């Protein structure tokens, strides 16, 4: 990769990270106002509307030739979309059946489980420095956000299923984009209808079970409708940036970014919504930010080291390439002449 291409790639990564953080923090604040202040607690159904609006937006963008649609095998797209839809539903059910503290622990467990899956199935190596920085990050987020831990069997099973489906879904997001050479926009466009469909069908039942209220019996006054529309508009950016970040970086980096969002939401909640804030929150956020900083630093160092190794290997290959190519071409010529001589015999046989 040339220097100009590398600079462009790094700017793209920074832009994707910034878009993801800004949009995610915005939608959390919007949804918190919608659910807490305006009494609209139907999270799963709201997510299905988010995905429907995302698909419609991408459909219009594709028709305007803002991006090129790329065909992906239907079986892959359907399974991927359904998996991500089930993951969102399970996370919402986990929150409904567990305490907030245990739900936060569920989200924290996604990083080590992702590392485990990538190590076992993708043979990806994580250095001890990166593992230590991730551990420091998780400790900080746990101190800042985890309160009570109330265990129950159904809640624990749902949390485990949510962790597995979320990790597998995010790993597939990264793998599909790289293996099939599709962009985040193309993958999101192909898969969002299936995610929206499974959540739209199951969402009202999940929400009714968790809230004892039916989403379509809710009173939709202009303020509630306005916040729902705003939430759906922000969600387009959230969904797009999620696929973009995972495609450009890795599922682990995306989860690290997610915990940065948690810290920012805690800070904005205290500043804008006047949520309770203690010394424990401050200490936890400080530790988490230190862990994130170390993770970013170690990842950058390893990337530079890998690039230097690839460049050195390329230079050695170029230096030694000429005589080898000469020998190789002579060998091929001899082989070709030998095959030409044998061809009449082969044709007879």
KEKE-3310 file (N, C-alpha, C; in steps of 0.2 Angstrom, whole numbers, plus 5000, padded with zeros to 4 digits):
npx = (5004:5003:5010:5001:4989:4989:4988:4975:4967:4969:4963:4950:4947:4948:4937:4926:4926:4924:4911:4904:4904:4899:4886:4880:4881:4872:4860:4857:4855:4843:4835:4834:4827:4815:4811:4811:4807:4796:4788:4789:4792:4796:4808:4813:4804:4806:4819:4817:4810:4820:4829:4821:4820:4833:4835:4827:4832:4845:4840:4835:4847:4854:4847:4849:4862:4872:4880:4886:4876:4880:4879:4876:4877:4861:4858:4869:4866:4853:4855:4864:4858:4847:4853:4859:4848:4841:4851:4850:4837:4839:4848:4840:4830:4838:4841:4829:4826:4836:4845:4851:4865:4869:4866:4875:4887:4886:4887:4901:4907:4907:4919:4930:4925:4924:4938:4942:4935:4940:4953:4953:4945:4949:4962:4969:4981:4983:4993:5001:5002:4991:4980:4981:4978:4965:4960:4962:4953:4941:4939:4939:4927:4918:4919:4914:4901:4894:4883:4872:4872:4861:4857:4848:4841:4834:4837:4851:4854:4848:4857:4869:4866:4864:4877:4885:4878:4880:4894:4897:4890:4896:4909:4907:4902:4914:4922:4914:4914:4927:4931:4922:4924:4915:4908:4904:4892:4886:4884:4876:4865:4860:4857:4849:4835:4831:4835:4827:4814:4813:4814:4803:4792:4794:4796:4785:4779:4789:4792:4779:4779:4789:4785:4772:4763:4756:4763:4756:4745:4749:4748:4751:4757:4761:4774:4780:4780:4788:4801:4802:4804:4816:4825:4825:4831:4844:4848:4850:4863:4870:4868:4875:4888:4892:4894:4903:4914:4917:4921:4932:4941:4941:4931:4934:4940:4928:4920:4928:4927:4913:4913:4919:4909:4900:4906:4905:4892:4888:4894:4888:4875:4876:4879:4869:4857:4857:4859:4863:4880:4895:4910:4915:4911:4918:4932:4931:4928:4940:4950:4945:4947:4961:4964:4958:4966:4979:4976:4974:4986:4995:4989:4992:5006:5009:5003:5011:5023:5020:5018:5031:5038:5032:5035:5049:5050:5045:5054:5066:5061:5059:5073:5079:5072:5074:5085:5079:5067:5073:5079:5067:5059:5067:5066:5052:5051:5059:5050:5039:5043:5045:5033:5026:5033:5028:5015:5009:5009:5001:4989:4985:4983)
npy = (4994:5011:5027:5038:5031:5024:5035:5040:5029:5029:5041:5038:5028:5036:5045:5036:5031:5043:5046:5035:5036:5049:5048:5037:5041:5052:5045:5037:5047:5053:5042:5039:5050:5048:5036:5036:5049:5052:5041:5029:5014:5004:4996:4985:4985:4998:4997:4989:4998:5007:5000:4998:5011:5014:5004:5009:5022:5019:5012:5022:5030:5021:5020:5033:5031:5033:5024:5008:4993:4977:4960:4948:4931:4924:4915:4918:4931:4931:4923:4930:4942:4938:4932:4944:4951:4943:4943:4957:4956:4947:4954:4964:4957:4951:4962:4965:4953:4953:4962:4979:4980:4967:4966:4975:4968:4958:4964:4968:4956:4953:4957:4949:4936:4938:4939:4926:4918:4923:4919:4905:4901:4909:4910:4921:4932:4939:4951:4951:4964:4970:4962:4965:4979:4978:4972:4981:4991:4985:4983:4996:5001:4992:4996:5009:5008:4996:4990:4983:4965:4954:4937:4926:4911:4910:4923:4922:4913:4919:4930:4923:4918:4930:4935:4926:4926:4940:4942:4932:4938:4950:4947:4940:4951:4958:4948:4945:4957:4958:4945:4944:4956:4967:4983:4992:4999:4992:4979:4982:4987:4975:4966:4973:4973:4960:4959:4969:4963:4952:4958:4966:4957:4950:4960:4967:4957:4954:4966:4968:4958:4962:4974:4974:4981:4986:4990:4996:5001:5012:5029:5040:5055:5071:5075:5063:5056:5064:5063:5049:5049:5057:5049:5038:5044:5047:5034:5029:5034:5028:5014:5013:5017:5008:4996:5001:5004:4991:4984:4992:4991:4980:4968:4968:4980:4988:4985:4990:5003:5004:5004:5016:5024:5021:5027:5041:5042:5041:5053:5063:5061:5065:5078:5084:5078:5077:5065:5054:5055:5049:5047:5035:5033:5042:5038:5025:5028:5035:5025:5017:5025:5026:5013:5012:5021:5015:5003:5008:5013:5002:4994:5003:5003:4989:4988:4997:4990:4978:4983:4988:4976:4970:4979:4977:4964:4964:4972:4964:4954:4960:4963:4951:4945:4946:4937:4925:4925:4925:4912:4905:4907:4901:4888:4886:4888:4877:4867:4870:4867:4854:4849:4852:4844:4832:4833:4828:4814:4814:4818:4808:4797)
npz = (5000:4995:5001:5000:4999:5011:5020:5016:5019:5033:5037:5033:5042:5054:5052:5051:5064:5071:5066:5070:5084:5087:5081:5088:5102:5100:5097:5108:5118:5112:5111:5125:5130:5123:5128:5142:5146:5138:5138:5129:5128:5119:5113:5104:5093:5089:5084:5073:5065:5063:5055:5044:5039:5036:5026:5016:5014:5009:4998:4990:4988:4981:4969:4965:4960:4970:4976:4971:4968:4974:4970:4982:4987:4990:5001:5010:5013:5019:5030:5037:5039:5047:5058:5064:5067:5076:5086:5091:5096:5106:5115:5119:5126:5135:5143:5148:5156:5165:5178:5177:5180:5177:5164:5159:5162:5153:5141:5142:5142:5128:5122:5127:5122:5109:5105:5109:5100:5088:5089:5090:5078:5067:5068:5073:5080:5096:5105:5121:5126:5120:5125:5139:5139:5135:5145:5155:5150:5151:5165:5169:5163:5169:5183:5181:5176:5180:5192:5203:5203:5199:5197:5187:5180:5167:5162:5162:5152:5141:5140:5138:5125:5118:5119:5111:5098:5095:5094:5084:5074:5072:5069:5057:5049:5047:5041:5029:5022:5019:5013:5002:4996:4997:5000:5016:5014:5004:5009:5020:5014:5007:5018:5028:5025:5029:5043:5048:5045:5053:5066:5065:5065:5077:5086:5092:5100:5109:5115:5121:5130:5139:5143:5146:5138:5122:5107:5096:5102:5109:5113:5101:5101:5093:5098:5102:5090:5083:5089:5087:5073:5072:5079:5070:5059:5064:5066:5054:5051:5062:5059:5047:5050:5059:5052:5044:5052:5058:5046:5042:5052:5065:5074:5087:5089:5087:5097:5108:5105:5107:5121:5124:5119:5129:5141:5136:5135:5149:5154:5146:5150:5164:5162:5153:5156:5169:5177:5191:5197:5202:5212:5209:5196:5190:5192:5186:5172:5170:5171:5161:5149:5149:5146:5134:5127:5128:5121:5108:5105:5106:5095:5084:5085:5082:5069:5062:5063:5056:5044:5041:5040:5030:5019:5019:5016:5003:4996:4997:4989:4977:4974:4973:4963:4949:4944:4947:4940:4927:4927:4930:4918:4908:4912:4911:4897:4892:4897:4891:4877:4878:4881:4869:4860:4865:4862:4850:4853:4864:4859:4851:4860)
capx = (5000:5007:5010:4995:4984:4989:4985:4968:4964:4969:4958:4944:4946:4946:4931:4921:4926:4920:4904:4901:4904:4894:4879:4878:4879:4866:4854:4856:4851:4837:4830:4833:4822:4809:4808:4811:4803:4790:4785:4789:4797:4796:4815:4814:4800:4809:4825:4815:4809:4827:4832:4817:4821:4840:4835:4823:4837:4850:4837:4835:4854:4857:4844:4853:4869:4877:4884:4884:4874:4884:4875:4879:4873:4855:4859:4873:4863:4848:4857:4868:4853:4843:4858:4860:4841:4841:4856:4847:4831:4841:4851:4834:4827:4843:4840:4822:4826:4842:4847:4855:4872:4871:4866:4882:4892:4885:4891:4908:4909:4907:4926:4934:4923:4926:4945:4942:4932:4945:4959:4951:4943:4952:4969:4971:4985:4983:4999:5000:5000:4984:4976:4982:4975:4958:4958:4961:4947:4935:4939:4936:4920:4914:4919:4910:4894:4891:4880:4870:4872:4856:4857:4842:4843:4832:4841:4858:4854:4847:4863:4874:4864:4865:4884:4887:4875:4883:4901:4897:4887:4901:4915:4904:4902:4921:4924:4910:4916:4934:4932:4918:4926:4910:4908:4899:4885:4883:4882:4870:4859:4858:4855:4845:4828:4830:4835:4821:4809:4813:4812:4796:4788:4795:4797:4779:4778:4795:4790:4773:4781:4794:4782:4765:4760:4756:4766:4751:4740:4751:4746:4756:4756:4766:4781:4782:4781:4794:4807:4803:4807:4823:4828:4826:4836:4850:4849:4853:4870:4872:4869:4880:4895:4893:4896:4909:4920:4919:4924:4938:4945:4939:4925:4936:4940:4922:4918:4932:4923:4907:4914:4920:4902:4897:4908:4903:4884:4888:4896:4883:4869:4877:4879:4863:4851:4858:4859:4868:4887:4899:4918:4916:4910:4924:4937:4930:4929:4947:4953:4943:4950:4968:4964:4957:4972:4984:4974:4975:4993:4998:4987:4995:5013:5009:5001:5017:5028:5018:5019:5038:5040:5029:5039:5056:5050:5044:5060:5070:5058:5061:5080:5081:5067:5076:5088:5075:5063:5076:5079:5060:5057:5070:5063:5045:5052:5060:5044:5034:5045:5044:5026:5025:5035:5024:5008:5006:5008:4995:4983:4983:4980)
capy = (5000:5017:5031:5041:5026:5023:5041:5040:5024:5031:5046:5035:5025:5041:5047:5031:5031:5049:5046:5030:5039:5055:5045:5032:5045:5056:5041:5035:5053:5054:5036:5040:5055:5045:5030:5038:5055:5052:5034:5025:5009:4998:4996:4981:4987:5004:4995:4987:5004:5010:4996:4999:5018:5013:5001:5014:5027:5016:5010:5029:5031:5016:5022:5039:5030:5035:5018:5002:4987:4971:4954:4943:4925:4925:4911:4921:4938:4930:4920:4935:4947:4935:4932:4951:4953:4939:4946:4963:4954:4944:4959:4968:4952:4951:4968:4964:4948:4954:4969:4983:4978:4960:4967:4978:4963:4954:4968:4968:4949:4952:4958:4943:4931:4939:4937:4919:4915:4925:4916:4898:4899:4913:4910:4928:4933:4946:4951:4952:4971:4972:4959:4969:4985:4977:4970:4988:4994:4981:4984:5003:5001:4989:5001:5015:5006:4990:4991:4977:4959:4949:4932:4921:4906:4912:4929:4920:4909:4924:4934:4919:4918:4936:4936:4922:4929:4947:4940:4929:4943:4956:4943:4939:4957:4960:4943:4945:4962:4957:4939:4945:4962:4971:4988:4992:5001:4986:4973:4984:4987:4968:4963:4976:4970:4953:4961:4973:4959:4947:4962:4969:4952:4948:4965:4969:4952:4955:4972:4967:4953:4965:4980:4973:4986:4984:4996:4999:5004:5018:5036:5044:5062:5074:5075:5056:5055:5068:5060:5043:5051:5059:5043:5034:5047:5046:5027:5027:5035:5023:5007:5013:5018:5001:4991:5004:5003:4984:4983:4995:4989:4973:4967:4970:4988:4991:4984:4995:5010:5004:5006:5023:5027:5021:5032:5047:5043:5043:5060:5067:5060:5069:5085:5086:5075:5077:5059:5054:5054:5048:5047:5028:5034:5046:5033:5020:5031:5037:5019:5014:5029:5024:5006:5013:5024:5010:4998:5011:5014:4996:4992:5007:5001:4983:4989:5000:4985:4974:4987:4988:4969:4968:4983:4974:4958:4966:4975:4958:4950:4963:4963:4944:4943:4946:4931:4920:4925:4922:4904:4902:4908:4896:4882:4886:4887:4870:4863:4871:4864:4847:4848:4853:4838:4826:4834:4823:4807:4814:4818:4801:4794)
capz = (5000:4995:5007:4999:5000:5018:5023:5014:5023:5040:5037:5032:5049:5059:5050:5053:5071:5073:5064:5074:5091:5087:5080:5094:5108:5099:5097:5115:5121:5109:5114:5132:5131:5120:5132:5149:5147:5134:5140:5124:5130:5114:5110:5099:5088:5087:5081:5067:5061:5062:5050:5038:5037:5034:5020:5011:5012:5005:4991:4986:4987:4976:4963:4962:4959:4975:4977:4966:4972:4972:4972:4986:4988:4994:5007:5015:5015:5023:5037:5041:5042:5052:5064:5067:5070:5082:5091:5093:5100:5112:5119:5122:5131:5141:5147:5151:5161:5170:5181:5173:5181:5174:5157:5157:5162:5147:5135:5143:5140:5121:5119:5127:5119:5102:5105:5109:5094:5082:5090:5088:5072:5062:5070:5074:5086:5100:5109:5128:5128:5118:5130:5145:5138:5134:5152:5159:5148:5154:5172:5170:5161:5175:5189:5180:5174:5183:5199:5206:5199:5201:5193:5186:5175:5160:5160:5161:5146:5136:5140:5134:5118:5115:5118:5105:5092:5094:5092:5078:5069:5071:5065:5050:5046:5045:5036:5023:5018:5016:5008:4996:4993:4997:5005:5021:5011:5000:5014:5024:5009:5006:5024:5032:5025:5033:5050:5049:5045:5059:5072:5065:5066:5084:5091:5096:5105:5114:5119:5125:5136:5143:5146:5147:5134:5115:5104:5092:5106:5112:5110:5097:5100:5089:5101:5102:5083:5081:5092:5083:5066:5073:5081:5064:5055:5067:5066:5047:5052:5067:5056:5042:5053:5063:5047:5041:5057:5058:5040:5041:5058:5067:5079:5094:5090:5087:5104:5112:5103:5110:5128:5124:5119:5136:5145:5134:5137:5156:5154:5143:5155:5170:5160:5150:5159:5177:5180:5197:5195:5209:5211:5206:5189:5187:5192:5181:5166:5169:5169:5154:5144:5149:5143:5126:5124:5127:5115:5101:5104:5104:5089:5080:5084:5078:5062:5059:5063:5051:5037:5039:5038:5023:5015:5019:5012:4996:4994:4996:4984:4971:4973:4971:4958:4942:4942:4948:4935:4922:4928:4929:4911:4905:4914:4907:4890:4891:4899:4885:4871:4879:4880:4862:4857:4867:4861:4845:4856:4869:4855:4848:4865)
cpx = (5004:5006:5003:4989:4983:4986:4977:4964:4964:4964:4951:4942:4944:4939:4925:4921:4922:4913:4900:4899:4898:4887:4876:4876:4873:4859:4852:4852:4844:4832:4829:4827:4815:4806:4807:4806:4796:4786:4784:4794:4799:4803:4815:4810:4803:4815:4823:4813:4815:4829:4828:4819:4828:4839:4832:4828:4842:4847:4837:4842:4856:4853:4847:4860:4874:4882:4881:4882:4878:4880:4879:4874:4867:4856:4863:4870:4858:4850:4861:4863:4849:4847:4858:4853:4840:4845:4853:4841:4834:4844:4845:4831:4832:4842:4834:4822:4831:4842:4851:4863:4874:4871:4873:4888:4892:4888:4898:4911:4910:4915:4930:4932:4924:4933:4946:4940:4937:4951:4958:4950:4946:4960:4972:4975:4984:4989:4997:4998:4993:4979:4976:4978:4967:4956:4957:4955:4941:4934:4936:4929:4915:4913:4914:4902:4890:4889:4879:4871:4867:4855:4850:4844:4841:4836:4849:4859:4853:4854:4869:4873:4866:4873:4887:4884:4878:4890:4901:4895:4892:4907:4913:4904:4909:4923:4921:4913:4923:4935:4928:4919:4920:4910:4903:4892:4882:4880:4876:4864:4856:4855:4850:4837:4826:4831:4829:4815:4808:4811:4805:4791:4788:4794:4791:4777:4783:4793:4784:4775:4785:4790:4775:4761:4761:4758:4761:4745:4742:4749:4751:4755:4762:4773:4784:4784:4787:4801:4808:4806:4814:4827:4830:4831:4843:4852:4852:4861:4873:4873:4875:4887:4897:4897:4903:4915:4922:4923:4931:4943:4944:4934:4927:4937:4933:4919:4921:4928:4917:4907:4916:4913:4899:4899:4906:4895:4884:4889:4891:4876:4870:4876:4872:4857:4851:4857:4864:4875:4891:4906:4919:4916:4916:4930:4937:4931:4937:4951:4952:4946:4957:4968:4963:4963:4978:4982:4975:4982:4997:4996:4991:5003:5013:5007:5008:5023:5027:5020:5027:5041:5038:5033:5046:5055:5049:5050:5065:5068:5060:5068:5082:5076:5070:5080:5084:5070:5066:5077:5072:5058:5060:5067:5056:5046:5054:5054:5039:5036:5044:5037:5023:5027:5031:5017:5005:5004:5001:4988:4980:4980:4973)
cpy = (5006:5022:5035:5037:5025:5029:5042:5035:5026:5036:5043:5031:5030:5044:5042:5030:5037:5048:5041:5033:5044:5052:5041:5036:5049:5051:5038:5041:5054:5048:5036:5045:5052:5040:5032:5044:5055:5045:5030:5019:5003:4998:4992:4983:4994:5003:4993:4993:5008:5007:4997:5006:5017:5010:5006:5020:5025:5014:5017:5031:5027:5018:5029:5038:5032:5030:5012:4996:4981:4965:4950:4937:4926:4921:4915:4927:4936:4927:4926:4940:4944:4934:4939:4953:4949:4941:4952:4961:4951:4949:4963:4963:4951:4956:4968:4959:4949:4961:4973:4982:4972:4961:4971:4973:4959:4958:4968:4961:4948:4952:4951:4937:4931:4937:4930:4916:4917:4921:4908:4897:4903:4913:4917:4929:4939:4946:4952:4959:4973:4968:4963:4975:4984:4975:4976:4991:4991:4983:4991:5004:4998:4993:5006:5013:5001:4991:4985:4971:4954:4943:4928:4917:4908:4918:4927:4917:4914:4928:4930:4919:4924:4938:4932:4925:4936:4946:4938:4934:4948:4953:4942:4946:4959:4955:4943:4951:4961:4951:4941:4951:4966:4977:4988:4994:4995:4980:4976:4984:4980:4965:4966:4974:4964:4955:4965:4968:4955:4952:4965:4964:4950:4954:4967:4964:4952:4961:4972:4963:4957:4971:4980:4978:4984:4991:4999:5002:5010:5024:5039:5051:5065:5074:5068:5054:5058:5065:5053:5044:5053:5053:5038:5037:5046:5039:5025:5028:5030:5016:5007:5013:5012:4997:4994:5003:4996:4982:4985:4993:4982:4973:4969:4977:4991:4990:4989:5002:5010:5006:5013:5027:5027:5026:5039:5048:5044:5050:5064:5067:5064:5076:5088:5084:5075:5071:5059:5052:5054:5048:5040:5029:5037:5042:5028:5023:5033:5031:5016:5018:5027:5017:5007:5016:5019:5005:5002:5012:5008:4993:4996:5004:4994:4984:4992:4994:4980:4977:4987:4981:4968:4972:4980:4968:4959:4969:4969:4954:4953:4963:4956:4941:4942:4939:4925:4919:4923:4915:4901:4902:4903:4889:4881:4885:4880:4865:4863:4867:4856:4845:4848:4846:4832:4827:4829:4816:4808:4815:4812:4797:4796)
cpz = (5000:5000:5006:5001:5007:5022:5022:5019:5031:5041:5037:5039:5054:5058:5052:5060:5074:5072:5069:5082:5091:5086:5085:5100:5106:5099:5104:5119:5118:5111:5121:5133:5128:5125:5139:5150:5144:5135:5134:5124:5125:5110:5104:5092:5085:5082:5074:5062:5059:5055:5043:5035:5033:5027:5014:5009:5008:4998:4987:4984:4981:4969:4960:4961:4963:4977:4972:4970:4969:4974:4976:4987:4993:5001:5012:5018:5020:5030:5041:5043:5047:5059:5068:5070:5076:5088:5094:5098:5107:5117:5123:5127:5137:5146:5151:5157:5166:5173:5176:5173:5177:5166:5155:5157:5155:5141:5136:5141:5132:5119:5120:5123:5111:5101:5105:5103:5088:5083:5088:5081:5066:5063:5070:5080:5089:5105:5116:5130:5126:5123:5137:5145:5138:5141:5156:5157:5151:5162:5173:5169:5167:5181:5187:5179:5178:5190:5202:5201:5202:5195:5193:5180:5168:5158:5159:5154:5140:5135:5136:5127:5114:5114:5111:5099:5090:5091:5085:5072:5067:5067:5058:5046:5043:5040:5029:5019:5015:5011:5002:4993:4992:5002:5011:5019:5008:5004:5018:5020:5008:5012:5028:5031:5029:5041:5052:5050:5051:5065:5071:5066:5074:5089:5095:5102:5111:5118:5123:5131:5141:5147:5148:5143:5127:5111:5099:5096:5110:5109:5107:5096:5096:5092:5100:5094:5080:5083:5089:5076:5067:5075:5075:5059:5057:5066:5059:5048:5057:5063:5051:5045:5057:5058:5044:5046:5058:5052:5039:5047:5060:5072:5086:5095:5090:5094:5109:5111:5107:5118:5129:5124:5126:5141:5143:5136:5145:5157:5152:5148:5161:5168:5158:5154:5167:5180:5186:5194:5201:5207:5208:5199:5186:5187:5187:5174:5164:5167:5162:5148:5144:5145:5135:5123:5123:5121:5109:5100:5102:5097:5083:5079:5080:5071:5059:5058:5057:5044:5036:5037:5031:5018:5014:5015:5005:4993:4992:4990:4977:4969:4970:4965:4951:4940:4942:4942:4928:4921:4926:4922:4907:4906:4911:4900:4888:4892:4893:4879:4872:4879:4873:4858:4859:4865:4856:4848:4860:4865:4852:4854:4867)
residu = (UNK:UNK:UNK:UNK:UNK:UNK:UNK:UNK:UNK:UNK:UNK:UNK:UNK:UNK:UNK:UNK:UNK:UNK:UNK:UNK:UNK:UNK:UNK:UNK:UNK:UNK:UNK:UNK:UNK:UNK:UNK:UNK:UNK:UNK:UNK:UNK:UNK:UNK:UNK:UNK:UNK:UNK:UNK:UNK:UNK:UNK:UNK:UNK:UNK:UNK:UNK:UNK:UNK:UNK:UNK:UNK:UNK:UNK:UNK:UNK:UNK:UNK:UNK:UNK:UNK:UNK:UNK:UNK:UNK:UNK:UNK:UNK:UNK:UNK:UNK:UNK:UNK:UNK:UNK:UNK:UNK:UNK:UNK:UNK:UNK:UNK:UNK:UNK:UNK:UNK:UNK:UNK:UNK:UNK:UNK:UNK:UNK:UNK:UNK:UNK:UNK:UNK:UNK:UNK:UNK:UNK:UNK:UNK:UNK:UNK:UNK:UNK:UNK:UNK:UNK:UNK:UNK:UNK:UNK:UNK:UNK:UNK:UNK:UNK:UNK:UNK:UNK:UNK:UNK:UNK:UNK:UNK:UNK:UNK:UNK:UNK:UNK:UNK:UNK:UNK:UNK:UNK:UNK:UNK:UNK:UNK:UNK:UNK:UNK:UNK:UNK:UNK:UNK:UNK:UNK:UNK:UNK:UNK:UNK:UNK:UNK:UNK:UNK:UNK:UNK:UNK:UNK:UNK:UNK:UNK:UNK:UNK:UNK:UNK:UNK:UNK:UNK:UNK:UNK:UNK:UNK:UNK:UNK:UNK:UNK:UNK:UNK:UNK:UNK:UNK:UNK:UNK:UNK:UNK:UNK:UNK:UNK:UNK:UNK:UNK:UNK:UNK:UNK:UNK:UNK:UNK:UNK:UNK:UNK:UNK:UNK:UNK:UNK:UNK:UNK:UNK:UNK:UNK:UNK:UNK:UNK:UNK:UNK:UNK:UNK:UNK:UNK:UNK:UNK:UNK:UNK:UNK:UNK:UNK:UNK:UNK:UNK:UNK:UNK:UNK:UNK:UNK:UNK:UNK:UNK:UNK:UNK:UNK:UNK:UNK:UNK:UNK:UNK:UNK:UNK:UNK:UNK:UNK:UNK:UNK:UNK:UNK:UNK:UNK:UNK:UNK:UNK:UNK:UNK:UNK:UNK:UNK:UNK:UNK:UNK:UNK:UNK:UNK:UNK:UNK:UNK:UNK:UNK:UNK:UNK:UNK:UNK:UNK:UNK:UNK:UNK:UNK:UNK:UNK:UNK:UNK:UNK:UNK:UNK:UNK:UNK:UNK:UNK:UNK:UNK:UNK:UNK:UNK:UNK:UNK:UNK:UNK:UNK:UNK:UNK:UNK:UNK:UNK:UNK:UNK:UNK:UNK:UNK:UNK:UNK:UNK:UNK:UNK:UNK:UNK:UNK:UNK:UNK:UNK:UNK:UNK:UNK:UNK:UNK:UNK:UNK:UNK:UNK:UNK:UNK:UNK:UNK:UNK:UNK)
# end
